Amino acid sequence: MGLIDEINAISDVIKTDFPTMKVNKQNVPDKPTKGEICVRVQRMNSGVDTSASYVLNREYQIVYFGLSNVDLLTKIDVLTDRFNNAVKIPIEGTRYLTVESLSFSQPFKTADNLDAVIGVLVGTTRKGVVIPDAPIVQHVEIKTTADYAQWGRLDGSLTPNDTSDDKTMAEVESFTMRDLENGKFL
C-alpha cells in the first residue's frame, strides 16, 4: 500500500501524545472542528539509491485546528519533539520512514474563525528494486589441465633441488620487490 501505510504510521505517532485527538487521513474537512488534525500527502518523488534499492522522498502536510492560539503553540512544540525524537517511524511491514525535517507555518485564522497551523513533515523511505529471477544453472562442467613441468619452472616449488630451470626454491623465495625495481628478473 505504501502511502496509506505511511499516513497511518504518522497518525500513530501523533496519537502517542494525543490519543483522543481526531485524526483525518488524506482529508481536510470542509467544516473542520476545533481540536482535530489532518495528515495528507503533499508531494512525493523517487530516485535511485543503489543498484538494489531506490529512495522515496515524501512530504506530508499536517494541519491542526486548535482550541486557541496558545493551544496551537503547545501542540506544535509537542509534535516537533515527538517527530524529531522518533527519527525512524516504523511502517507496517519491515520498512521505516526516516524523518528528515518538520516545519510549521505561522498560526492563522481560517474563514470559519478557527485557529490553525500547517506543518510539513519531510521523510524518506527505501524500497528494494524488483530483480527478475535468473535462470537456474542446470549443467556445470569443469575441465582442468596442468602442466607440472611448467609450474615447476615458474616458481621452483615442484623441483626445489632441480636447477634445470636455473632457479632454486631459496632463490625464488628470496626475490623481493626491490630486486624487480633494480631490474633483476627471475
N, C-alpha and C positions, 0 to 999 in steps of 0.2 A: 504493500500500500504506500509506503514512503512518506509522502507529505501528511497524510492523515495520521499516521503513527507519530510523526514529529510534532504535529499540533497537539495530539493527546499527551505526549511526553512533556511539552511545555506547560500545558494546563495542569498536569500532575505536580510540576514544580511550584506553580502558583498556589495550588491547593495545599501545599505543605504548610504555608504560613496563614492561608486564608481558606480553611476547609469549608466554610459555609457560603463563600462568595460564589455567585452565579457566573460561570464562565461560558461565554458564547464562542463556539468554534467556527471559524471561517464565515462569521456573520456579524455584522453590526446592525442591530435592530433599528427600524425607522423611529421608534419611540423608546429610546433607552431609559432605564431607571437608575436612580442613584445606587451606587454600590455594586454595579456589575462591571465585568471586564470582558473584552473581546480579544481573541487571538486569531489572526489570519495571515495567510501568505501575502507578502508584499512583492518580493522579487526573488528570482532564482536563476542560477546559471551553473554550468558544469565545465570541467576541464580535465585534461589528462593529469594524473598524479604520478603513476608509474606505469610500466607496461602491463601490470597485473591489476591496476585499480584506477578509478577516476574519482575526482573530488566534486562534491555538490555544494555550492555556495548558496546559502539561503538567507533571506531577510524576512522576519516575521514582524507584523505590526501588532502591538499590544495597546489597546485603547481602554482606558479606565475612566468610568464616570463616577466621580467621587461624591461623598456626602457633603464635603465642603472643601475649600481651598487648602485648609490645613490637613484634611484627610488625604488629599492628593499627594502632598509633600511627604507625609508619613508613609504612605503606600509605596511611593517611588523609592524612598530610602530602603525599605524592607525588600522590595523586589530587586533593586540593584545589588544589595548584599547577597541575596539568595542566588541570583544568577552568576554573579562573579565568584562566589564560593563553590558553585556547582561544577564549573569548568566543563565537565562532560556529563551530558544528560543521557541516561540510558533510554534507548528506543526499543520498543517491543522487538524481540529477536536478539541479535548479537551486535547491533550497531550502536553508535553513540553520536550525539550531536555535540560538537565542541563549540562552546560559547566563545565567540571572538570579541563581541562588544555588545553593550546595551546602552542606548541613549534615549532620553526623554525630551519632548518639546516643552516649551513654556506652558504652564497651565492656562486654560482659556475657558470661556463660557460658550456653550452650544446655543443653537437657535431656541431651544427649549429652556434656556437659562440654567443648564446643568454645568457644574464644574467638571472639566475633563482634561485629560492629558494623553498624548500619543507617544508611545515608545517604539523603538526599533531594535529588535534583537537580531544580531548578525551571528550566524553559526555555519559550521561546515560539517559535513559527514563524508565518509568514503564508502565506495561500493566496489566490489570486485568485478573485473571485466569477465564477461562470459566467454570462455575459451572452448571451442568445439572439441569434442573427443577426438583424439588422434587414433588412427587405425592401430590395432593390436599387432605387434610383431609376431608373426606366426612361424617363421623359419629363420634360424640363425646358423650360419656356417662359420667355422673357424678353421683357418689354414695357418700353419706355422712353418717357417723354414729357418734353418740355422746353418750357417757355415762356420763350424767350430774353429777352423783354421784362421778364418778372417777375424773372428772375435779375439782369438789368442794374439793375433798380430796387433790389434788395436790397443789393447791395454796390458797384454802380457800376463793376464791372470790365469789363462789356461796352460801356459807354458812358462811358469816363473823362472825356471832354470834353463830354458831353451833360449839361446841367444841368436837363433836364426832370424828373428825379427829385429835384431840389433838392439833390443831393449830388455833389460831385466825388470822384474817386478819392483825392485827397490828404486830403479831409475824412474819408472812410471809414477810411483808414489811420491817421489821427491820433487817432481816437476811442479813449479809454482807459477803463479800469475806474473811474478817479477821476471821469470825466465822468458815468458811469452812477450812481455813488454820490451825485453832486451833483444828480441829477435831470435830466440832459441826455439827450435821445433822439436817435437817428439820424434 
